[in-house]
Amino acid sequence: MKPVPHATSLRRAPVQRRSAERLTRILDACAELLDEVGYDALSTRAVAQRAGVPIGSVYRFFGNKRQMADALAQRNLERYVERVTDRLKKAGKGDWRAAMDAVLDEYLGMKRTAPGFSLVDFGNQIPVGSRHDEPNTRVADRLTDLLAGYLGRIPDADLRRAFLVAVESADTLVQLAFRIDPQGDEAIITETRELLRAYLGRVLD
């Protein structure tokens, strides 16, 4: 079973397996409806109907749709880290270029295929359409902790700053790529990859 969001995003954390499965259905329904109707038209009642659960079950976990979207964003991050980790297991130990490709490719893969991801991302677009810095800091911290061991580096302040700069830069350019083309403009993505290689090469080579 995929991990559920951190308990701080929930009114009540699921304890039993059945409760966790119900939460998963609610978040799956939320993601599907975000793609279908958008954030403004999303409602807790519609999510409950799509998930096949009583409306009270939704309110057991979430006070409103904003909290639901926050929890979906946190689940996105957990699944993203899982995908990057799986890719790194297949790459050569210590190869930062392979690691960077995994980080970027898996983000692009989720952007293109994960339900609801294009709207809520990792939380930096909640409320939808706005941009916030905090989620990128959270992503950079998770990637630093993950990649430091893979690269044989100490996750010190310098490495965290380097990955934060890389995440912020990549995020801005990927958003541009998807504004130009719904599937991501390949020329912009190529430029993004080259920019990251040039920047991180100064730090990691």
LINHULIN-V666827 format. One record per helix or strand of 2 or more residues. SS is the DSSP state (helix for helix, strand for strand). FROM is the first residue (numbers start at 1). TO is the last residue. Records with the same first field share a line. If there is no record, write none. Layout:
SS=FROM-TO / FROM-TO
This chain:
helix=7-9 / 17-41 / 44-51 / 55-61 / 65-90 / 96-113 / 117-120 / 134-151 / 157-180 / 186-204
